[in-house]
Amino acid sequence: MKKFLTLFAFLLVSGWSTAHAVDWNWKGDVRYRYESKIKSDDDNSRDRHRIRVRLGVYPWITEELSAGVQLSTAGSGDPVSRNQTLGDGFTAKDINLNEAFIDYHPMFFDGKANFLLGKRAVKSTLIRVNDLVWDSDLTLEGMSFQFGKKGSKQRSGLNAVVGYYIIDELKKSESDPFFWAAQLAYTGQAGDLGFMLGAGYYDYNNIAGAGDDVLGDWADGEGFFGNSNSGGEYDFDYNTLELFANVGGKFTGNLPWKLYGQYAMNVADGVEEDDKGYVIGFKLGKAKKVGQWELDANYSYIEKDALLGAYTDSDRWGGGTDGQGIEIGGKYHLVQNMTLGLKYLGHEIGIDSDENLHVLQADMVVKF
């Protein structure tokens, strides 16, 4: 058995295939983070040292077929974090399956369309401007059709995504929670300015009237992530309409800039208030090469029932909906494949609340 595993590992690393040559495309990253949090009603901050590790292989098998498998640190056991807090007496840290998908891109679409099956990162599955609707660590599970989208980027011209995503599988199939997604966007150029303008619609099913465990065992007992609830059940469904856009160019001296924004509204029946959210931000520079830097600042505002709170950004006021505030961050590309970053988040926990959360994050990231 050991000889077989050794041989298999050797063949895998050397790129051998029983069919024909495969471009394996190994990718990975390691992030070390120091994080300090303090709430307005706490005397002491919570200081943590955390790591996030992701390692994947994305084989290009033929002109019409590719796939992907990625492992990552397990995070806190929820879908919007891959951070592993250091501690617990130097015990080994858990590694989980983070991505596993098939990508069929038939030649009759001239390589512009993808049929995706499986579990894939949200930024490579849907058109994502920023983290108003989706946390960056989320990996969706289900089926997608993409046109004009290539990984996390959009090609020039028309881009579209249609998808069906399974949230959980219950004993009674008629109550399985899931959602449909449809997005349409246009990416273009107007003189020296590049822009993207688009809209998305996310139709959740079997959320209203369900308990917090409708999102899976991980959520049982964790509350409703800011959403309205009564008697231990969600009050509303979540049919969210999203509008998103960005525009950017370069200042004199070849310094890139980008202005971006997102707006979301829950249009489900019965939701008459607390149904809107938005993010608006500005990015200056791009830390792509050694010696380059970037700055990013944004303001976010999310009412209680604008979004299903379980999948929004986990850093913003501790995750979920019902909050507002600013984020200011910077990044510097110190040496090849390594960046240093610093971010401050200052948010109100609850739009009508006096409780504040202040977070400082210092990151070192190595990509390979």
Phi, psi and chi 1 to 4 in degrees:
 res  aa     phi    psi   chi1   chi2   chi3   chi4
   1 MET       -  -42.6 -176.3   65.2  179.9      -
   2 LYS   -63.3  -38.7  -69.5 -177.2  178.4  179.6
   3 LYS   -64.8  -39.7  -68.6 -178.0  178.1  179.4
   4 PHE   -64.3  -45.1  170.7   79.1      -      -
   5 LEU   -64.0  -38.3  -68.3  175.0      -      -
   6 THR   -63.4  -45.3  -58.0      -      -      -
   7 LEU   -63.8  -42.6  177.4   60.5      -      -
   8 PHE   -62.1  -44.3  176.9   79.2      -      -
   9 ALA   -62.5  -40.1      -      -      -      -
  10 PHE   -63.9  -44.9  171.0   77.8      -      -
  11 LEU   -66.1  -37.6  -66.7  175.1      -      -
  12 LEU   -64.7  -47.1 -174.7   62.5      -      -
  13 VAL   -66.2  -37.0  171.7      -      -      -
  14 SER   -78.7   -4.8   63.2      -      -      -
  15 GLY    81.2   23.1      -      -      -      -
  16 TRP   -78.1  143.6  179.3   85.5      -      -
  17 SER  -143.7  144.5  170.8      -      -      -
  18 THR   -71.8  -18.8   56.6      -      -      -
  19 ALA   -89.9  -69.7      -      -      -      -
  20 HIS  -164.9  180.0   38.9   71.8      -      -
  21 ALA   -56.8  136.8      -      -      -      -
  22 VAL  -123.4  135.1  173.0      -      -      -
  23 ASP   -87.8  109.3 -174.1   -4.3      -      -
  24 TRP   -78.4  -31.5  -73.2   93.9      -      -
  25 ASN    53.8   67.4  -64.7  -44.8      -      -
  26 TRP   -75.5  137.6  -69.5   91.7      -      -
  27 LYS  -143.0  146.2  -64.1  179.4 -177.8  179.0
  28 GLY  -162.5  167.4      -      -      -      -
  29 ASP  -155.7  151.3   63.1   86.2      -      -
  30 VAL  -128.5  128.2  178.1      -      -      -
  31 ARG  -122.4  130.0 -177.4  178.3   71.4 -167.9
  32 TYR  -108.4  127.4 -171.9   98.4      -      -
  33 ARG  -129.0  132.2  167.0  174.6  -71.1  177.3
  34 TYR  -101.8  128.0  167.4   73.2      -      -
  35 GLU  -130.8  132.8  178.9 -179.6   82.8      -
  36 SER  -126.2  125.5 -179.7      -      -      -
  37 LYS  -122.9  141.0  -71.2 -175.2  177.0 -177.8
  38 ILE  -145.1  131.4 -174.2  166.9      -      -
  39 LYS   -94.5  157.3  -68.2 -176.5  179.4  179.7
  40 SER   -63.8  -25.0   53.4      -      -      -
  41 ASP  -101.1   11.3   56.6   -7.6      -      -
  42 ASP  -106.3  145.1  -71.5  -16.1      -      -
  43 ASP   -83.0  -28.9  -66.2  -30.9      -      -
  44 ASN  -125.6  152.4  -60.9  -57.8      -      -
  45 SER   -84.0  161.3   62.8      -      -      -
  46 ARG  -103.4  114.9 -176.9 -174.3 -175.7 -171.9
  47 ASP  -109.4  128.9  -59.7  -40.2      -      -
  48 ARG  -135.7  145.7  -69.1 -175.2  -69.7  179.3
  49 HIS  -107.0  128.1  -67.3 -100.2      -      -
  50 ARG  -136.4  150.5  -42.8 -175.3   79.8 -173.1
  51 ILE  -125.2  150.6   57.7  170.5      -      -
  52 ARG  -133.4  125.6 -175.2 -168.8   67.6 -172.8
  53 VAL  -125.2  133.2  179.9      -      -      -
  54 ARG  -136.8  131.7  -61.5 -179.9  -63.0 -167.2
  55 LEU  -138.8  123.4  177.0   61.7      -      -
  56 GLY  -141.1  161.9      -      -      -      -
  57 VAL  -127.8  134.2   58.4      -      -      -
  58 TYR  -129.1   76.5  -57.0   90.0      -      -
  59 PRO   -67.6  132.0   23.5  -33.0      -      -
  60 TRP   -93.8  102.4 -173.0  -91.5      -      -
  61 ILE   -85.4  -50.8  -58.7  165.8      -      -
  62 THR  -140.9 -179.0   70.6      -      -      -
  63 GLU   -64.3  -16.8  -70.9  -61.2  -43.6      -
  64 GLU  -115.3   -1.8  -64.8 -173.4  -59.9      -
  65 LEU  -143.6  130.5 -174.5   62.9      -      -
  66 SER  -144.0  175.9   56.7      -      -      -
  67 ALA  -157.0  178.5      -      -      -      -
  68 GLY  -159.6  141.9      -      -      -      -
  69 VAL  -138.7  128.8  176.3      -      -      -
  70 GLN  -135.5  136.5 -175.2 -167.8   67.5      -
  71 LEU  -105.2  151.2  -57.5  178.4      -      -
  72 SER  -151.2  164.3   75.3      -      -      -
  73 THR   -58.8  149.0   38.4      -      -      -
  74 ALA   -75.6  -18.1      -      -      -      -
  75 GLY    67.9 -150.8      -      -      -      -
  76 SER   -93.4   15.9   55.6      -      -      -
  77 GLY    84.1    9.4      -      -      -      -
  78 ASP  -116.6  168.2   65.6   58.6      -      -
  79 PRO   -77.1   -9.2   26.8  -34.9      -      -
  80 VAL  -115.5   24.4  -67.7      -      -      -
  81 SER  -150.6  133.5  176.1      -      -      -
  82 ARG  -116.6   14.1  -58.7  -63.1  178.3  -97.2
  83 ASN   -78.3  136.8  -67.7  -49.8      -      -
  84 GLN  -116.7  117.0 -178.1   73.4   55.8      -
  85 THR   -74.5  130.8  -60.0      -      -      -
  86 LEU   -75.2  142.1  -60.4 -178.1      -      -
  87 GLY   142.6 -151.8      -      -      -      -
  88 ASP    60.5   38.5 -158.6   21.8      -      -
  89 GLY    67.1   34.7      -      -      -      -
  90 PHE    64.5   23.0  -54.1  119.0      -      -
  91 THR   -68.3  157.9   53.9      -      -      -
  92 ALA   -65.2  148.2      -      -      -      -
  93 LYS   -99.5  147.1  -51.5  -51.8  177.4 -172.2
  94 ASP   -75.6  145.0  -66.9  -26.7      -      -
  95 ILE  -121.9  131.7  -63.7  -68.7      -      -
  96 ASN  -124.2  165.8  -75.6   -8.9      -      -
  97 LEU   -78.6  115.7 -179.3   66.3      -      -
  98 ASN  -100.8  -33.9 -163.3   42.2      -      -
  99 GLU  -138.7  145.5  -72.7 -172.6  -55.2      -
 100 ALA  -162.8  105.5      -      -      -      -
 101 PHE  -148.6  158.7   63.5   88.0      -      -
 102 ILE  -112.9  136.0  -62.1  168.6      -      -
 103 ASP  -124.6  108.4 -177.6   -6.5      -      -
 104 TYR  -105.0  120.0  172.2   52.8      -      -
 105 HIS  -126.2   86.5   29.3   88.0      -      -
 106 PRO   -62.4  146.6   22.2  -32.1      -      -
 107 MET   -67.6  -24.4  -67.2  -58.0  -65.8      -
 108 PHE   -70.8   -8.8   57.9   78.3      -      -
 109 PHE   -98.6   10.5  -81.4  111.7      -      -
 110 ASP    58.1   33.1 -163.8   26.2      -      -
 111 GLY    74.7    7.6      -      -      -      -
 112 LYS   -95.8   -4.5  -64.8 -178.7  179.2  179.9
 113 ALA  -122.7  146.1      -      -      -      -
 114 ASN  -132.0  133.3  -60.4  -74.4      -      -
 115 PHE  -105.0  117.0  -66.4   90.9      -      -
 116 LEU  -113.4  136.6  -62.2  166.2      -      -
 117 LEU  -131.6  129.6  -62.6  171.8      -      -
 118 GLY   123.3 -149.4      -      -      -      -
 119 LYS  -114.2  119.8 -176.6  175.4  179.7   65.5
 120 ARG  -144.1  151.8 -162.0 -178.6 -166.1 -162.2
 121 ALA   -56.7  141.1      -      -      -      -
 122 VAL   -62.8  -34.8   66.7      -      -      -
 123 LYS   -70.2  -21.8   67.0  178.1 -178.5  179.4
 124 SER   -95.0   -9.7  -61.1      -      -      -
 125 THR   -99.4  -50.6  -55.8      -      -      -
 126 LEU  -109.9  164.6  -61.1  178.1      -      -
 127 ILE   -78.6  117.6  -59.4  170.1      -      -
 128 ARG  -130.6  116.1 -179.4  179.9  173.9  -84.5
 129 VAL   -85.4  -48.8  173.1      -      -      -
 130 ASN  -151.5 -164.9 -158.3  -96.6      -      -
 131 ASP  -102.1   28.3   52.4   12.1      -      -
 132 LEU   -61.0  -48.5  174.3   68.2      -      -
 133 VAL   -95.7  -39.9 -176.4      -      -      -
 134 TRP  -126.5  131.8  -45.3  108.3      -      -
 135 ASP   -67.7  145.5 -174.5  -82.4      -      -
 136 SER   -67.4  -21.3   60.1      -      -      -
 137 ASP   -86.3   -7.9  -83.5  -15.9      -      -
 138 LEU   -67.1  136.8 -176.6   66.3      -      -
 139 THR  -121.7  114.3   52.9      -      -      -
 140 LEU   -76.2  154.2  -62.6  176.1      -      -
 141 GLU  -126.5  121.0  -59.5  171.7    6.8      -
 142 GLY   154.5 -139.6      -      -      -      -
 143 MET  -128.5  141.0  -57.6  178.6  -71.7      -
 144 SER  -139.3  147.9  -51.3      -      -      -
 145 PHE  -121.2  125.2  170.9   75.4      -      -
 146 GLN  -118.7  141.8  -59.2  172.1  -27.0      -
 147 PHE  -130.3  122.9 -179.3   82.4      -      -
 148 GLY    85.9   -4.7      -      -      -      -
 149 LYS  -100.8  135.5 -176.3  172.1  171.7   61.1
 150 LYS  -128.0   99.2 -174.3  177.3 -178.6 -179.5
 151 GLY    64.2 -128.2      -      -      -      -
 152 SER   -88.8    1.6   59.4      -      -      -
 153 LYS  -110.5  157.7  -60.7  179.5  179.5  179.4
 154 GLN  -110.0  134.4  -77.1   70.0 -112.2      -
 155 ARG   -71.6  162.1  -67.5 -175.8  173.3   92.5
 156 SER   -62.6  143.1  -64.3      -      -      -
 157 GLY    98.2 -150.6      -      -      -      -
 158 LEU   -78.6  136.0 -168.6   66.0      -      -
 159 ASN  -130.0  138.4  -63.0  -94.2      -      -
 160 ALA  -144.5  147.4      -      -      -      -
 161 VAL  -139.4  134.6  179.7      -      -      -
 162 VAL  -129.5  132.5  177.5      -      -      -
 163 GLY  -149.4  157.3      -      -      -      -
 164 TYR  -128.5  123.0  168.3   80.0      -      -
 165 TYR  -129.7  130.7  -53.5  104.9      -      -
 166 ILE   -91.6  121.2  -56.7  101.7      -      -
 167 ILE   -85.1  -44.2  -63.0  175.1      -      -
 168 ASP  -158.1  159.9 -158.9    6.6      -      -
 169 GLU  -118.0  117.8 -173.4  -84.3  -37.3      -
 170 LEU  -108.7  171.5  -53.3  176.7      -      -
 171 LYS   -65.9  -32.2  -68.5 -178.2  179.0  179.5
 172 LYS  -103.1  109.4  -64.2 -178.9  178.7 -179.9
 173 SER   -62.2  -28.2   60.1      -      -      -
 174 GLU   -67.7  -14.5   64.9  -89.4   13.7      -
 175 SER  -109.6   10.0   60.0      -      -      -
 176 ASP   -60.3  127.2  -72.8   -9.6      -      -
 177 PRO   -78.8  135.7   27.2  -32.5      -      -
 178 PHE  -158.3  173.3   64.8   92.6      -      -
 179 PHE  -147.7  151.4   76.0   93.0      -      -
 180 TRP   -97.9  147.2  -64.9   94.8      -      -
 181 ALA  -133.3  140.2      -      -      -      -
 182 ALA  -140.7  129.4      -      -      -      -
 183 GLN  -135.1  145.9  -64.6  179.1  -50.4      -
 184 LEU  -141.1  130.7 -171.2   65.1      -      -
 185 ALA  -147.4  159.7      -      -      -      -
 186 TYR  -129.2  129.0 -174.9   84.5      -      -
 187 THR  -113.0  126.0  -59.3      -      -      -
 188 GLY  -152.6 -169.9      -      -      -      -
 189 GLN  -133.8  134.5 -165.4   79.8   18.3      -
 190 ALA  -128.1   95.0      -      -      -      -
 191 GLY    67.2 -124.4      -      -      -      -
 192 ASP   -87.9    0.8  -66.0  -27.9      -      -
 193 LEU  -104.0  134.3  -61.7  178.0      -      -
 194 GLY  -100.2  148.2      -      -      -      -
 195 PHE  -149.7  160.1   68.0   91.1      -      -
 196 MET  -139.4  136.9 -177.6 -179.6   70.5      -
 197 LEU  -137.0  130.5 -179.8   65.0      -      -
 198 GLY  -164.0  178.6      -      -      -      -
 199 ALA  -145.4  153.9      -      -      -      -
 200 GLY  -140.4  154.7      -      -      -      -
 201 TYR  -135.8  129.6 -179.1   69.4      -      -
 202 TYR  -125.2  111.9  -42.9  109.0      -      -
 203 ASP  -107.6  100.4 -174.6   -7.4      -      -
 204 TYR   -82.5  146.6  -72.0   87.4      -      -
 205 ASN  -126.6  143.5  -70.3  -99.2      -      -
 206 ASN    65.2   37.8  -60.4  -38.7      -      -
 207 ILE  -100.0  -50.5  -58.1  -62.8      -      -
 208 ALA   -59.5  133.1      -      -      -      -
 209 GLY    84.5   -3.1      -      -      -      -
 210 ALA   -97.6  155.6      -      -      -      -
 211 GLY   -79.2  176.0      -      -      -      -
 212 ASP   -66.8  -16.5   56.4   -1.7      -      -
 213 ASP   -77.4   -0.5   58.9  -11.0      -      -
 214 VAL   -63.5  -20.7   71.0      -      -      -
 215 LEU   -88.4    2.9  -55.4  178.5      -      -
 216 GLY   115.9  167.9      -      -      -      -
 217 ASP   -60.8  -29.0  -67.8  -19.3      -      -
 218 TRP   -61.9  -29.8   72.5  -87.1      -      -
 219 ALA   -91.8  -11.7      -      -      -      -
 220 ASP   -59.8  120.0 -170.6   14.7      -      -
 221 GLY    84.5   -0.2      -      -      -      -
 222 GLU   -91.7    0.3  -65.6  -64.2  -34.5      -
 223 GLY    91.4 -165.8      -      -      -      -
 224 PHE  -116.1   16.3  -66.3   85.5      -      -
 225 PHE    55.6   37.2  -51.9   96.4      -      -
 226 GLY    92.9  -15.0      -      -      -      -
 227 ASN   -74.6  153.0  -65.6  144.6      -      -
 228 SER   -65.0  137.7  -66.5      -      -      -
 229 ASN  -153.2  157.7   61.5   91.5      -      -
 230 SER  -155.7  142.6   56.0      -      -      -
 231 GLY    60.3   28.4      -      -      -      -
 232 GLY    75.0   22.1      -      -      -      -
 233 GLU  -137.5  151.9  -63.3  178.2  -13.0      -
 234 TYR   -64.2  137.5  -79.6   92.9      -      -
 235 ASP   -79.5  -31.8  -72.3  -16.7      -      -
 236 PHE  -131.8  161.7  -55.5  115.3      -      -
 237 ASP   -85.0  170.6  -86.5  -40.5      -      -
 238 TYR  -130.7  101.6  -68.4   85.2      -      -
 239 ASN  -116.0   96.3  -60.8  -25.4      -      -
 240 THR  -100.6  128.5  -60.8      -      -      -
 241 LEU  -100.0  126.6  174.7   65.0      -      -
 242 GLU  -119.0  136.2  179.0 -166.5   12.6      -
 243 LEU  -116.5  135.7  -56.7  176.7      -      -
 244 PHE  -144.9  152.4   50.5   85.1      -      -
 245 ALA  -161.5  155.0      -      -      -      -
 246 ASN  -148.6  155.8   63.4   46.4      -      -
 247 VAL  -144.6  141.2   59.9      -      -      -
 248 GLY  -157.0  167.1      -      -      -      -
 249 GLY  -165.9 -151.0      -      -      -      -
 250 LYS  -136.4  133.2  -67.6 -176.5  178.2 -179.9
 251 PHE   -75.8  169.6  -69.3  125.0      -      -
 252 THR   -56.7  133.9  -57.4      -      -      -
 253 GLY    96.0    8.9      -      -      -      -
 254 ASN    68.1   29.7 -145.9   32.7      -      -
 255 LEU   -90.3  114.0 -179.6   63.7      -      -
 256 PRO   -74.0  150.5   25.0  -31.5      -      -
 257 TRP  -143.3  157.6   63.5  -89.4      -      -
 258 LYS  -152.9  133.9 -179.0  178.3  -71.7 -173.2
 259 LEU  -108.7  130.2  177.2   67.2      -      -
 260 TYR  -135.6  157.3   58.5   86.6      -      -
 261 GLY  -159.0  152.6      -      -      -      -
 262 GLN  -138.8  145.0  -68.9  174.1  -89.1      -
 263 TYR  -136.5  135.0  175.6   83.8      -      -
 264 ALA  -134.8  145.5      -      -      -      -
 265 MET  -144.7  133.1 -178.6  175.1 -176.5      -
 266 ASN   -84.5  115.3 -174.6    4.0      -      -
 267 VAL  -104.8   16.5  -63.1      -      -      -
 268 ALA   -67.0  151.9      -      -      -      -
 269 ASP   -59.1  137.8  -68.6  -19.4      -      -
 270 GLY    92.3  -14.4      -      -      -      -
 271 VAL   -90.6  110.3 -176.0      -      -      -
 272 GLU  -117.2   -9.6  -61.7  177.9   -6.6      -
 273 GLU  -152.4  170.2   57.6 -176.3   10.2      -
 274 ASP    51.5   43.3  -64.6  -31.1      -      -
 275 ASP  -119.1   14.0   57.0   -3.7      -      -
 276 LYS  -127.5  153.4  -67.7  176.6  -75.0  -66.3
 277 GLY  -156.8  155.8      -      -      -      -
 278 TYR  -157.1  159.4   61.6   86.5      -      -
 279 VAL  -134.7  136.0  166.8      -      -      -
 280 ILE  -135.1  134.2 -175.4  167.2      -      -
 281 GLY  -152.2  171.5      -      -      -      -
 282 PHE  -139.1  134.8 -177.1   76.9      -      -
 283 LYS  -123.2  133.6 -175.0  176.2  179.7  179.5
 284 LEU  -126.2  127.8 -178.6   65.2      -      -
 285 GLY    84.6  174.2      -      -      -      -
 286 LYS  -155.2  115.1 -169.0  171.1 -175.5  178.5
 287 ALA   -85.2   61.5      -      -      -      -
 288 LYS   -89.0  -34.2 -173.5  175.9 -178.4  179.7
 289 LYS  -121.7  164.8  -62.9  179.7 -179.8  179.3
 290 VAL   -57.2  132.0  174.1      -      -      -
 291 GLY    91.5  -10.1      -      -      -      -
 292 GLN   -89.9  157.0  -66.3 -178.6  -24.8      -
 293 TRP  -138.5  165.7   55.0  -91.0      -      -
 294 GLU  -150.4  150.9   63.4 -176.2   63.1      -
 295 LEU  -125.8  144.0  -61.7  173.6      -      -
 296 ASP  -142.7  130.1 -167.1   -8.5      -      -
 297 ALA  -137.3  138.2      -      -      -      -
 298 ASN  -149.3  161.2   66.5   65.4      -      -
 299 TYR  -122.2  133.8  175.0   81.0      -      -
 300 SER  -125.1  149.4   56.3      -      -      -
 301 TYR  -148.4  118.3  173.5   94.7      -      -
 302 ILE  -134.9  117.8  -53.2  177.6      -      -
 303 GLU   -77.8  166.4  -65.2  174.9  -14.5      -
 304 LYS   -52.7  -44.0  -72.6  178.0   65.7   68.2
 305 ASP  -117.6   23.7  -64.1  -53.3      -      -
 306 ALA   -69.6  -35.2      -      -      -      -
 307 LEU  -139.4  158.4  -53.2  163.1      -      -
 308 LEU   -72.9  111.9 -173.4   64.7      -      -
 309 GLY   -66.3  -20.3      -      -      -      -
 310 ALA   -63.8  -22.9      -      -      -      -
 311 TYR  -113.6    6.5  -56.9  126.2      -      -
 312 THR   -79.2  175.6   61.3      -      -      -
 313 ASP   -55.6  129.2  178.9   50.7      -      -
 314 SER   -79.5  -16.4   61.0      -      -      -
 315 ASP   -86.4  -29.4  -66.8  -36.2      -      -
 316 ARG   -71.2  115.5 -173.6 -171.7  -67.5  125.3
 317 TRP    40.8   36.2   53.6   81.0      -      -
 318 GLY    82.6    5.4      -      -      -      -
 319 GLY   102.7  159.3      -      -      -      -
 320 GLY    86.6 -161.6      -      -      -      -
 321 THR  -108.8 -169.7   61.1      -      -      -
 322 ASP    64.2   70.0 -167.1   20.6      -      -
 323 GLY  -173.8  173.7      -      -      -      -
 324 GLN  -159.1  158.2   61.4 -179.7  -32.2      -
 325 GLY   158.1 -170.4      -      -      -      -
 326 ILE  -117.0  156.5   61.9  169.0      -      -
 327 GLU  -132.4  132.8  -62.9 -179.9   18.2      -
 328 ILE  -131.9  123.3  -58.1  173.1      -      -
 329 GLY  -141.8  158.3      -      -      -      -
 330 GLY  -139.7  156.2      -      -      -      -
 331 LYS  -143.5  142.6 -173.5 -175.3  -62.8 -176.5
 332 TYR  -134.5  131.4 -179.3   73.0      -      -
 333 HIS   -87.0   97.6 -157.6  131.6      -      -
 334 LEU   -76.6  -55.0 -178.1   62.7      -      -
 335 VAL  -135.0  170.7  -63.2      -      -      -
 336 GLN   -52.7  124.4 -173.7   67.0   34.8      -
 337 ASN    73.1    9.9  -67.7    3.6      -      -
 338 MET  -133.0  130.1 -172.7  176.8   80.7      -
 339 THR  -123.4  153.1   58.3      -      -      -
 340 LEU  -113.8  138.3  -57.4  177.9      -      -
 341 GLY  -137.4  152.1      -      -      -      -
 342 LEU  -141.6  131.5 -173.8   65.3      -      -
 343 LYS  -139.0  141.8  179.7 -174.6  -74.7 -171.3
 344 TYR  -119.4  133.4  166.1   75.6      -      -
 345 LEU  -122.4  122.9  -58.3   90.2      -      -
 346 GLY  -124.2  107.7      -      -      -      -
 347 HIS  -132.5  154.8  -68.1  124.6      -      -
 348 GLU   -94.2  128.4  -65.4  178.7   12.1      -
 349 ILE   -87.8   97.5  -54.2  174.5      -      -
 350 GLY    99.3  119.6      -      -      -      -
 351 ILE   -61.5  -35.9  -67.7  174.2      -      -
 352 ASP  -100.1   20.7  -61.6  -37.6      -      -
 353 SER  -110.0  158.5  170.2      -      -      -
 354 ASP   -96.4    3.6  -66.6  -30.9      -      -
 355 GLU   -82.5  129.5 -173.5  177.2    8.8      -
 356 ASN  -116.9  152.6  -62.0  -47.3      -      -
 357 LEU  -129.0  126.2  176.7   65.7      -      -
 358 HIS  -115.7  129.2  -58.5  -83.2      -      -
 359 VAL  -130.8  135.0 -178.4      -      -      -
 360 LEU  -120.6  127.7 -177.9   66.6      -      -
 361 GLN  -125.6  127.1  -63.9  174.3  -21.1      -
 362 ALA  -117.8  122.3      -      -      -      -
 363 ASP  -120.2  144.9  -66.4  -19.7      -      -
 364 MET  -123.5  123.9  177.7 -179.1  -71.5      -
 365 VAL  -124.3  131.3  179.8      -      -      -
 366 VAL  -119.4  126.0  174.1      -      -      -
 367 LYS  -112.7  145.9  -64.4 -178.0  178.3 -178.6
 368 PHE  -150.7      -   49.8   90.0      -      -
